[in-house]
Amino acid sequence: MRSKFVTGLGIAVLLCLGVSLPAVAQPACEGVCNPLMDCRMPCYDGGYITCGEYQSCNADLDGDGVLWWNDNCPQHYNPAQADCDGDNIGDTCDSKNEKWVLVSTDYDLCYIDVDDHLLFQTLEAYGKQTYTNVCGSGGTCIRHYFLGGGDCPRPLSSAYCCDQAFPEEVCDMFLKKDLCGTPKCDF
């Protein structure tokens, strides 16, 4: 117990005299930084820095010839630095490598949605747009494309309202039935 008090008192005296003490939490740069060390390793050299600032470290962690601060996937070998979706995460380590491109718009009606409100109903007619993923494994998805809509006062039914806006056979086929296709786009 006495030694802790003496040590604490000695540190307090040094601090009062304006003597700066090295950080205990960070190792000295000289002892930890070397050509095999990650440049982001924190160390102490008269102040808190990293091995990269100390200039003795491995600046290319994955050996692909691209320094880690410029590498879009620093833990995986990817010398081409491919980034299909442009999110600054290299394709090699991008868990969501997606770039959706519109490939077609179908203006034919494929879905009529009804939104109920207190005093009226809103009918919305949709066509479909098809998108394809030009990155990764590809794939396609479908999004609704708004064609038009209108409101009907209550107490008219959505079927009656639809029949006023579209031919009856259209309403029978598309009212609250999504025939646009799947899978649906999640963007």
C-alpha positions as CSV (number, residue, x, y, z in Angstrom):
1,M,0.0,0.0,0.0
2,R,2.8,2.4,0.9
3,S,4.6,1.9,-2.5
4,K,1.5,2.9,-4.4
5,F,1.3,6.0,-2.4
6,V,4.9,6.9,-2.9
7,T,4.7,6.2,-6.6
8,G,1.5,8.2,-6.9
9,L,3.1,11.1,-5.0
10,G,6.2,11.0,-7.2
11,I,4.0,11.2,-10.3
12,A,2.1,14.1,-8.8
13,V,5.3,15.9,-8.1
14,L,6.6,15.4,-11.6
15,L,3.3,16.6,-13.1
16,C,3.4,19.7,-10.9
17,L,7.0,20.4,-12.2
18,G,5.6,20.3,-15.7
19,V,7.3,17.1,-16.7
20,S,5.3,15.2,-19.3
21,L,5.0,11.5,-18.8
22,P,4.8,8.9,-21.7
23,A,1.5,7.3,-22.1
24,V,1.2,4.0,-20.4
25,A,-1.6,2.8,-22.6
26,Q,0.3,3.0,-25.9
27,P,3.7,1.3,-26.5
28,A,6.7,3.3,-27.7
29,C,6.7,3.5,-31.5
30,E,10.4,2.4,-31.6
31,G,9.4,-0.9,-29.9
32,V,6.4,-1.9,-32.0
33,C,6.6,-0.3,-35.4
34,N,8.4,-2.4,-38.1
35,P,7.9,-3.2,-41.8
36,L,5.5,-6.0,-40.9
37,M,3.3,-3.9,-38.6
38,D,-0.1,-2.5,-39.6
39,C,0.3,1.3,-40.2
40,R,-2.8,1.9,-38.1
41,M,-1.1,0.5,-35.0
42,P,-1.2,3.3,-32.3
43,C,2.0,4.1,-30.5
44,Y,3.7,6.8,-28.5
45,D,6.6,8.9,-29.6
46,G,6.4,12.2,-27.7
47,G,2.7,12.2,-28.6
48,Y,0.0,9.8,-29.7
49,I,0.6,8.7,-33.3
50,T,0.4,5.6,-35.5
51,C,3.1,3.5,-36.9
52,G,2.2,5.0,-40.3
53,E,3.1,8.4,-39.0
54,Y,6.2,7.0,-37.4
55,Q,7.1,5.7,-40.9
56,S,7.9,2.2,-40.1
57,C,5.1,-0.2,-41.0
58,N,3.5,-2.4,-43.6
59,A,1.6,0.1,-45.8
60,D,0.3,-2.7,-48.1
61,L,-1.6,-5.1,-45.7
62,D,-2.9,-7.5,-48.4
63,G,0.2,-7.5,-50.7
64,D,-1.7,-6.3,-53.8
65,G,0.6,-3.3,-54.4
66,V,-1.9,-0.7,-53.2
67,L,-1.1,1.2,-50.0
68,W,-3.8,0.6,-47.3
69,W,-5.0,4.2,-47.2
70,N,-5.8,4.0,-50.9
71,D,-6.9,0.4,-50.9
72,N,-10.7,-0.1,-51.2
73,C,-10.4,-3.5,-49.7
74,P,-7.3,-3.4,-47.5
75,Q,-7.6,-6.9,-46.0
76,H,-8.1,-8.8,-49.4
77,Y,-5.8,-9.1,-52.4
78,N,-7.4,-7.0,-55.2
79,P,-4.8,-5.3,-57.3
80,A,-7.4,-4.0,-59.9
81,Q,-9.3,-2.2,-57.1
82,A,-12.6,-3.1,-58.9
83,D,-15.7,-1.4,-57.4
84,C,-18.6,-2.0,-59.7
85,D,-21.3,-0.2,-57.6
86,G,-19.1,2.8,-56.8
87,D,-19.5,2.7,-53.0
88,N,-15.7,2.8,-52.4
89,I,-15.7,-0.8,-51.1
90,G,-13.9,-3.1,-53.4
91,D,-15.9,-5.9,-55.1
92,T,-13.7,-8.5,-53.4
93,C,-15.0,-7.6,-49.9
94,D,-18.3,-5.9,-50.7
95,S,-21.2,-7.8,-49.1
96,K,-23.8,-5.8,-51.0
97,N,-22.3,-5.4,-54.5
98,E,-25.3,-4.0,-56.3
99,K,-25.8,-1.4,-59.1
100,W,-29.3,-1.6,-60.4
101,V,-30.0,-0.3,-64.0
102,L,-33.4,0.2,-65.5
103,V,-33.7,-2.0,-68.5
104,S,-37.4,-1.6,-69.4
105,T,-40.6,0.2,-68.6
106,D,-43.9,-1.4,-69.3
107,Y,-46.7,1.1,-69.5
108,D,-49.4,-1.6,-69.4
109,L,-51.5,-1.7,-66.3
110,C,-50.4,-4.6,-63.9
111,Y,-51.7,-3.4,-60.5
112,I,-54.4,-1.2,-59.0
113,D,-53.8,-0.2,-55.4
114,V,-56.6,1.1,-53.1
115,D,-55.8,3.5,-50.2
116,D,-58.6,3.9,-47.8
117,H,-59.2,7.3,-46.2
118,L,-61.9,8.6,-43.9
119,L,-64.0,10.4,-46.5
120,F,-62.6,8.9,-49.8
121,Q,-60.6,6.1,-51.4
122,T,-57.6,6.7,-53.6
123,L,-57.0,4.4,-56.6
124,E,-53.5,4.2,-58.0
125,A,-52.7,2.4,-61.3
126,Y,-49.3,1.0,-61.8
127,G,-47.2,-0.4,-64.7
128,K,-43.9,-2.1,-64.1
129,Q,-40.2,-1.3,-64.5
130,T,-37.6,-4.0,-64.7
131,Y,-34.1,-3.5,-63.3
132,T,-31.0,-5.6,-63.6
133,N,-28.0,-5.8,-61.3
134,V,-24.9,-5.1,-63.4
135,C,-22.6,-6.1,-60.5
136,G,-21.9,-9.4,-58.8
137,S,-24.2,-12.2,-59.6
138,G,-26.6,-10.1,-61.6
139,G,-30.3,-10.7,-61.3
140,T,-33.4,-8.7,-62.0
141,C,-36.2,-7.2,-60.0
142,I,-39.5,-5.4,-60.6
143,R,-40.7,-2.0,-59.3
144,H,-44.1,-0.4,-59.7
145,Y,-44.4,2.5,-62.0
146,F,-47.1,5.0,-61.2
147,L,-49.4,5.5,-64.2
148,G,-52.1,7.6,-62.6
149,G,-54.9,7.7,-60.1
150,G,-57.8,9.4,-58.6
151,D,-60.1,9.7,-55.6
152,C,-63.6,8.4,-55.1
153,P,-66.0,9.7,-52.3
154,R,-67.2,7.2,-49.8
155,P,-69.5,5.2,-49.5
156,L,-68.7,4.1,-53.0
157,S,-66.9,0.7,-53.2
158,S,-63.4,0.5,-54.6
159,A,-64.8,-1.8,-57.4
160,Y,-67.4,0.8,-58.4
161,C,-64.8,3.5,-58.3
162,C,-62.4,1.4,-60.4
163,D,-65.2,0.7,-62.9
164,Q,-65.7,4.4,-63.3
165,A,-62.0,4.9,-64.2
166,F,-61.2,1.8,-66.1
167,P,-63.1,-0.9,-68.1
168,E,-64.7,-3.5,-65.9
169,E,-62.5,-6.3,-67.1
170,V,-59.4,-4.3,-66.2
171,C,-60.7,-3.9,-62.6
172,D,-61.6,-7.5,-62.3
173,M,-58.1,-8.5,-63.4
174,F,-56.0,-6.0,-61.5
175,L,-57.9,-4.5,-58.5
176,K,-55.8,-5.4,-55.4
177,K,-54.0,-8.2,-57.4
178,D,-50.3,-7.4,-58.2
179,L,-49.6,-9.0,-61.5
180,C,-46.4,-6.9,-62.2
181,G,-44.1,-9.8,-61.3
182,T,-41.4,-10.8,-58.9
183,P,-39.0,-10.4,-57.3
184,K,-39.8,-6.9,-56.1
185,C,-36.9,-4.4,-55.9
186,D,-35.9,-3.5,-52.4
187,F,-34.6,0.0,-53.3
